[in-house]
Amino acid sequence: MKTRVITAAVAAVLAIALIILGSFFSIIITIALSLVSVILCGEFLSAKKLNKELRIFIPSLLFALLIPMLSMTQARYIPLYLFVLCLCVMAVIFHQSVKIEDVIFSVFGVVFITVSLSALNIMACSDPSHAAFWIVFNLGIPWIADSAAYFVGNKFGKRKLCPNISPNKTVEGAIAGVVGGTLSSLLFGLIFQLIYGNVTVYYGILVLIGLIVSIVSIFGDLIFSLVKRSCKIKDFGSIMPGHGGLLDRFDSVLFCIPIVYIFSQFFYLCL
């Protein structure tokens, strides 16, 4: 528990530094998210030991870097297509030694991870004056929901949520996570209104997003637990002591970012 808390505190400090610098220099956010994309994709592929299959691993990491990096340009969809095309060509040329299920696994993981992080980059860099809001809101809600579920589940959890997928998750923890995540969306709105002063925050929309995101984050966590179970691993990595790999912290976040992005295209969250 102590190691988990220390790691979370260090990560929080780094995140705050990124937000502060990114508010002045958007390129820093883009570079950071591109590097995170590479790490997440690397951990995802390594779960199936595809880090040893360089014909898949190297182009996957290359495009994992490029896709978020180019997300603010008009060419944002080109690297996505080229990546899928590259792996499909690879599957045909090396069909006797490269398994099609490994190609499908890689395409799913890399496309999903990079598209999600690209959406976060677009939100933050399209509105640099509120970049801190977009980053904290997208990352904070699922993380707070997960933390609330973890601590309440450990203390009061009795009924198992999905014992065949994730034995430690409980119904009580899931409820606490949804409540905690929903309330955190309201809290983030209040904090940023105090910080920016002249900003208008649409609390009704924020609470609705918080509720949906908190629920979806549970399924995001569970689907990646299914991936880990199918790959017969406990964690995606060990880069974060007490937490596992970076993907173990971003699994639910990746499912939630597109929801915030969709809402941001149709409603004002803050102005």
Sequence and secondary structure as in RCSB ss.txt:
>XXXX:A:sequence
MKTRVITAAVAAVLAIALIILGSFFSIIITIALSLVSVILCGEFLSAKKLNKELRIFIPSLLFALLIPMLSMTQA
RYIPLYLFVLCLCVMAVIFHQSVKIEDVIFSVFGVVFITVSLSALNIMACSDPSHAAFWIVFNLGIPWIADSAAY
FVGNKFGKRKLCPNISPNKTVEGAIAGVVGGTLSSLLFGLIFQLIYGNVTVYYGILVLIGLIVSIVSIFGDLIFS
LVKRSCKIKDFGSIMPGHGGLLDRFDSVLFCIPIVYIFSQFFYLCL
>XXXX:A:secstr
 HHHHHHHHHHHHHHHHHHHHHHH HHHHHHHHHHHHHHHHHHHHHHTTGGG HHHHHHHHHHHHHHHHTTTSTT
TTHHHHHHHHHHHHHHHHTTTTS HHHHHHHHHHHHHHHHHHHHHHHHHHHSGGGHHHHHHHHHHHHHHHHHHHH
HHHHHH  SEEETTTEEEEEHHHHHHHHHHHHHHHHHHHHHHHHHHSS  B HHHHHHHHHHHHHHHHHHHHHHH
HHHHHHT S S SSBTTTBSHHHHHHHHHHHHHHHHHHHHHS SB 
